[in-house]
Amino acid sequence: MQRLFEELAPLYADLEGRREGIQEQCQALLNLAREHGPVENILDLGCGTGEHLAALSGLVDPKRLLGVDIAPAMIRVARERYPGIRFEPGDMRALGLIERFDLIISLFGCLNYLHSDEELLAALTGARERLKPGGRLLFEVWHRRPYAGLDYSYESPPRLVQSQGLAVERRRQVRRISRDRNDFIDIDFTYRLEPEGRFVRDRHRFRVFDRGEFEKLAGEAGLVLLELRSRFEKPGFEELSGRMIVLLVTRE
């Protein structure tokens, strides 16, 4: 488990800028989903510390929201911050839920942590099985096209964040690599926490997908692509976009 999701969980939302523009994003997300049917309850897979569901709680009855995350520390933080919303530990590859939902979301590239076709297929199939009739899946997935075949690295400028009484300097070293016809992004983070003077180092690996391979796996999971966008708030998809907003429904 990455250290960002465990010992740094209370700092996660600030370190990753998860609160920036979140209310507008959630309104656009909900508008898109409601173009294709009502949304009365929502499941968030890979909910992190709960910021998206907290934003959605002003738009949907909070008692009908559920967040699931594989990292226990993230769930603990979410429960402490947003006690009016239900959060449960769980693995999207093996959901142990019985409820069904109008809308299932997974945002900020959570699906990109699934590196094999088998893992992604398990997650997509499990999500489909938890949909109500007419329900939709809405995913934010990092797109392969801008990175395909590239083998290089770069370092992002350091970012200084104030969070939980700490000053945190975050540095990122990004490597793009190709392995077995798949493309991955490795991000090595270094966090310096002051006034503790402590360093935390963490590595995250994402598999990036193109439209064709993601749509193929979705089809194998019994799903159909209803719409593809680059942004929640704007129709249309740009081939060089770094992300795919994917709206899926069950194949009839």
Residue pairs with C-beta under 8 A, 6 or more apart in sequence:
1 70
1 71
2 202
2 203
2 204
3 200
3 201
3 202
4 12
4 15
4 16
4 189
4 202
4 204
5 12
5 48
5 71
5 73
5 74
6 71
6 73
7 73
7 200
8 15
8 191
8 200
8 202
9 49
9 71
9 73
9 74
9 76
9 77
10 49
10 77
10 163
10 164
11 161
11 163
11 164
11 166
11 168
12 18
12 48
12 49
12 74
12 77
13 19
13 48
13 49
13 51
14 161
14 162
14 163
14 164
14 168
15 161
15 163
15 168
15 170
15 191
16 108
18 48
18 49
18 51
18 52
18 108
19 51
22 51
22 52
22 55
23 55
23 58
24 233
25 52
25 55
25 232
25 233
26 52
26 55
26 56
26 59
27 59
28 231
28 232
28 233
29 105
29 138
29 232
30 39
30 56
30 59
30 60
31 233
32 138
32 227
32 229
32 232
32 245
32 247
33 39
33 102
33 103
33 136
33 138
33 247
36 136
36 226
36 247
36 249
37 102
37 134
37 135
37 136
38 102
39 60
39 102
39 103
40 60
40 61
40 64
40 102
41 60
41 61
41 64
41 65
41 66
41 99
41 101
41 102
41 103
42 53
42 56
42 60
42 64
42 65
42 66
42 101
42 102
42 103
42 104
42 105
43 66
43 67
43 68
43 97
43 99
43 101
43 103
43 104
43 105
43 130
44 52
44 53
44 65
44 66
44 67
44 68
44 104
44 105
44 106
44 107
45 68
45 92
45 104
45 105
45 106
45 110
45 123
45 127
46 68
46 69
46 70
46 92
46 106
46 107
46 108
46 110
46 111
46 113
47 53
47 67
47 68
47 69
47 74
47 78
47 87
48 69
48 74
48 78
48 108
49 74
49 77
49 78
49 81
50 67
50 77
50 78
50 79
50 81
50 82
50 85
50 87
52 105
52 107
53 62
53 65
53 67
53 78
53 82
53 85
53 87
54 81
54 82
54 85
56 65
57 65
57 82
57 84
57 85
62 84
62 85
63 84
63 86
65 85
65 86
66 85
66 86
66 87
66 88
66 97
66 99
66 101
67 75
67 78
67 85
67 86
67 87
67 88
68 87
68 88
68 89
68 90
68 92
68 95
68 97
69 75
69 78
69 87
69 89
69 90
70 89
70 90
70 91
70 92
71 89
72 89
75 87
75 88
75 89
78 85
78 87
79 87
90 96
90 97
92 106
92 110
92 111
92 123
92 126
92 127
93 114
93 119
93 122
93 123
93 126
94 122
94 126
95 126
95 127
95 129
95 130
97 130
99 130
100 130
100 131
100 132
100 135
101 130
101 131
101 132
101 135
102 131
102 132
102 134
102 135
102 136
103 135
103 136
103 137
103 138
104 127
104 130
104 131
104 135
104 136
104 137
104 138
105 137
105 138
105 139
106 127
106 137
106 139
106 140
107 139
107 140
108 140
109 140
109 141
109 142
109 206
109 243
111 120
111 123
111 139
111 141
112 141
112 142
112 206
112 207
112 208
112 209
113 204
113 205
113 206
113 207
114 120
114 123
114 207
115 182
115 184
115 205
115 207
117 217
120 217
121 217
121 220
121 221
124 137
124 217
124 218
124 221
124 223
124 248
125 221
125 222
127 137
128 137
128 221
128 222
128 223
128 250
131 137
131 250
134 249
135 249
135 250
136 226
136 247
136 248
136 249
137 223
137 246
137 247
137 248
137 249
138 245
138 246
138 247
138 248
139 244
139 245
139 246
139 248
140 243
140 244
140 245
140 246
141 209
141 214
141 243
141 244
141 246
142 185
142 206
142 208
142 209
142 242
142 243
142 244
143 208
143 209
143 210
143 211
143 241
143 242
143 243
143 244
144 183
144 208
144 209
144 210
144 213
145 210
145 239
145 240
145 241
146 240
146 241
146 242
147 176
147 183
147 185
147 208
148 178
148 183
148 210
149 178
149 183
150 176
150 178
150 183
151 176
151 177
151 178
152 175
152 176
153 173
153 174
153 175
153 176
154 173
154 174
155 171
155 172
155 173
155 174
156 171
156 172
156 173
156 174
158 169
158 170
158 171
159 169
159 170
159 171
160 167
160 168
160 169
160 170
161 167
161 168
161 169
161 170
162 168
166 193
166 194
166 195
166 196
167 193
167 194
167 195
168 191
168 192
168 193
168 194
169 191
169 192
169 194
170 189
170 190
170 191
171 189
171 190
171 191
172 187
172 188
172 189
173 187
173 188
173 190
174 185
174 186
174 187
175 185
175 186
175 187
175 188
176 183
176 184
176 185
176 186
177 183
177 184
177 185
177 186
178 184
182 207
183 207
183 208
184 205
184 206
184 207
184 208
185 205
185 206
185 208
186 203
186 204
186 205
187 203
187 204
187 205
187 206
188 201
188 202
188 203
189 200
189 201
189 202
189 203
189 204
190 199
190 200
190 201
191 199
191 200
191 201
191 202
192 198
192 199
193 199
193 200
209 244
211 228
211 237
211 244
214 244
214 246
215 225
218 224
218 225
218 246
218 248
219 251
222 250
222 251
223 248
223 249
223 250
223 251
224 248
224 249
224 250
224 251
225 246
225 247
225 248
226 247
226 248
226 249
227 235
227 245
227 247
228 237
228 244
228 245
228 246
228 247
229 235
229 236
229 237
229 244
229 245
229 247
230 236
230 237
230 238
230 241
230 243
230 244
230 245
231 245
232 245
237 244
